[in-house]
Amino acid sequence: MAERNIYQVADWNGQSGERWVAHQARLDAMVAVFGQAAIDAVAPAPGERVLDVGCGAGTSSLALAARVGASGQVLGVDISEPLIGWARALAPPDAPVRFQLADAGSAELPEGAFDILFSRFGVMFFDDPAGAFAHMRRALRPGGRVAFVCWRGAAENDWVRLPMGAIKGIVPPAAQPDPEAPGPFSFGDRERVACILAAAGFTDIAIMPFDASIPLGEGETRDAAIDDAVKMALEVGPLSRALADQPDGIRASASAALRAVFARQSGDRSVMFDGAAWIVMARNQAAAREALAM
């Protein structure tokens, strides 16, 4: 599994998980608007029960908990022990939320226990996405709702396209990955996402584009913000993986190239990039239809 899916358990329980914890506040700020759009789309009601898949450090779970209130419940699930540990530390003791270290695509989940299956950029990493969604669907009640946000293609997302373009010619080119291999952009094809959900037994599938600006780095001055954005790009995300095994000379050249690209972006206390995502909605109707057919 480790060879086919570099984003799986070993990675998220090693340096990647630790780095995400270290940069948690800023990384959550980068994607907060996308997660909020998905939450608004599904409109959790007081008393509802939500399964938050790939919950990371728990920010999305806490936002969902605020919507379902004391009479509701949120279960945040993630494969990263560092991130789950940080989520538990951040959660107020009275919040209607708990966290579980597990792979939601195969973990034992209570059947029919949830009203909503939610995810903020946490569902693009399954080796068998249709199988994972079919497994998670069984945890939804009949008529239960799905809402998740996932990235569109890398070419539409300047926060990764521009940094990766900056190091072209500096870092030896790597083999082009399979666009459907587990990774941040594996759900970029709208039709593929629709087919995955349909194969898993979901109905009423709706996939809508959502675009927003993403702040990378932070600083009291523009120069400080650019420096911080370069540091973050070198430590977290796709570019950090591309540079992971490169010698210091190449990393220094890449850093200089990044700074030049970032300096052309807008923003005073952060470097701003365009981000492109899908807001995906669906419903679990299979159980109700099976009952009618009996």
N, C-alpha and C positions, 0 to 999 in steps of 0.2 A: 504494500500500500504506500509506503513512504516514497518509492520511486515514481509511482503514478500520480500522487497527490501531495505536492510539497507543502500544501496549506493545512495538512491534517495534524493529528494529535501531537506528534513529536515536536513539530515546529511551534505550535501555539503553547506548548508547555516548556519551551526553551526560551531563546533570546527574543523571539517575536512577541510572546506573551509578556515578558518582562519589560520590553521596550514600550509596548502599548500601555502598560500600567504607568510607566514613567511619564508618558506623554498624554495620559488619559484625558485631562481637562481640555487640552487643545484639539485632540483627535475627535472628541465628542462634539466640540464646538464646530468642527469642520462639517459634520454630517447632521447636526441637530435639525436644520430646516427640512431635510429630507425625511427624517424620522417623524417629525411633527406633521408633515403632509400626509404620511401614511396613517398616523393615528387619527388625524382629522377625517380622513376618508372612511375609516372603519367605524368611527364614532363610538368608542366603548361607553356603555351605560353603567350607572351605579349598580353594583351587585353582580356584574358579569365576571366570568373567569377567563383568564387570558394565558396562553402559552407563548412565551417570547423566545424564539429560536435564535441561537447565536447571540445571546444577550450581552456578551462582552462584559464590560465593567458595570453593567446594570442601569445605565442612564435611561435607556428606553423602557426598561421594566418599571423604574420609578415614575416615569411620565405616564405610563399606562395605569399604575397603581393610583395615581392622583385622579384619574378619570373614573375608575371603578369604585373607589372609595372603600371605607371600612367594611362594607358588606360584600365587597368583591374580593378577588384573589388573583395574583399574578405569579406564575412560575417562570423564572428565567433559567434557561438551559444553555450551557456552553461547554466546549471541550477543553477550554484553557483553565487550568488550576490557578495560575496567577490572576487571571481576570475574574474568575468566580470568587476568589479570596478577596479581591479588591471590592467587588460588588457587595459582598456581605459586610465589609467594613464601612462602606459608604451608606448603606441603607439605614434609615432611621429605625429604631427598634419597634415602633408602632406601625410601620408601613405594612400594608397588606400584600407583602411580596416575600417570596423565598427563592433561593437559588440552588440549582442542582448541577453538579459536574457530570456531564453525560453528553453523548451524541444523540440529539433528538431524532435523528433519522433511524436509529435502531434501539434506543433506550426503552425500557419498560415504562409505559405511560398509562395512566388510568383511562379506560375506555369511556368515550363519551363525556369526559369530565370538563371540557372547555367549550366556551362560547365562541372564542376567537383564537385563531392561529396567526401570530404576528411575527414579523422579523424586520429588522433594520440592517440590511446588508449582511445577513447571516445565512442565507440559503443557497449561495452559489458554489459551495465547496463540497457537496456530496458527490461521492464516486458514482452513485446510482440515484440521480435526483428523482426520477419517477417512483422508484421503490421507496425512497425516503419520504416523499410526500404521501404516498399511499399508507405508509406506516403512521405518519403523524395524523392523517385524516381520521384514523380510528380513534384518536383521542378527542376529536370534535363531536359535539352532540349533533343530531340530525338538524340540518338547517344552519349549522355553525358557519361562521364567516372566516375568510382568509384575507389578510392584508399584509403585503410586504413591499419593501422598496429595494430595488436592485439596480446596479449600474447598467446603462446602455453600453455600447461598444467603446473600446479604449480611444478610437479615433474621434469620438464625440466629447471626450472628457479631457479638457486641457490640463487639468491637474496632474494627469499622468502622461498625456501626449507630449506636452512641451518639455518636461524634464527628461523623458526618455529620448526625445529628439535631440536634446542638448548634448547627450553623451554619445550620440551616433558618431562614429569615427574615432572616438577616444577609447571606448570599451570594445573589445573584439565582439563581433556580432554573434548572438546566440541563435540556435535553431528556433524557428517560429513555432510557438506552442499551438497545439490543437485548440481552435477557438471554443470547443465544447468541453475541454478539459477543466476540472475543478479550478476555480480561480475567480478573482473579482469581476471579470467581464464575461463569464461563461453564460450568463443569462442576457447577453446583449441583443440576441435575436428574438424579437417579439413572438414569432411563430413557434420557435422552439419552446419558449416558456409556456405558451398556450397548450402545446402538445404534451408537455410534461404534466401539467395540471390535469388535463383531460384524461391522460393515461392513468393518473393516480385516482381518478374517480370524482374529480371536482366538476361543478357546473357553474353557469353564470359567470364565466371568466371575462374579466375586463382588464385591459392593460393600457395605461395612459402615460404619455410622456410627462416628465416633470423636470424642469431646469432651474438651477439656482447657482448663485456665486458661492465659492468655497474659499474661506480664509485659511491660508497656510502660514504658520509661524506667527509670532507676535513680538512687538518691541515698542519702546517709548518713542523711537524715531524711525523713519523709513529705512535707514541703513541697518539699524538693529533688527527690524522686522525681516529684512531680506537675509541677513546673516542667520537669523533663527530659522527661517524657512529652508535655507540650504541645509542647515544642520538636521532639521527634521526629515527632509527628503533623503538624506544620506543614512538615516537611522531606521526609518519606518516606511514600509510600502514597497511597491514594485521596483523602484529605482534602487533601494537599499539591497534588494535581492540580486540585482544585476551587478552591483559593485562588491558583493560580499567577499569574494575571494580575490579581489584585484589588489595589486601592489600599491604602496603609498603614492608613487608617482602618478599612476593612473587616477587614483582617488583625488589627488590634488588638482589634476587637470579637469576632472569631472566637476569638482567643486567650483572652480573658476568659471566653467562653461554654464553651470547652473545659475551662478550669481548674475551672469550677464543676461540670461533669459528672464530671471525673476525681476531684474531691474526694469524690464520693459512692461511689466504688469502693473495694473493699478493698485491702489491701496496705500494708506499712510502707516498704520500700525500692524497691518497684516498684508501679505501678498495675495491678491484675489485672482481666482481662476474660475472658469466656467465648468460646471458639473452637469451631467446629463444622466437621468435615471428613469426607470419605469416605476410607477405605482401600480401594483398588481392586486386585483380583487377577485375573489371566487367564493363559492359556497359549497358546503357539504350537503348535498341533497340525496345521496345514494341510499342512506338508511331509510329515509322516508319513502323513497320509491320502492325499495325492497319490501317494505311493510305493505304497501298497496298491492304489490304483485302476489303476495302470499294468499 
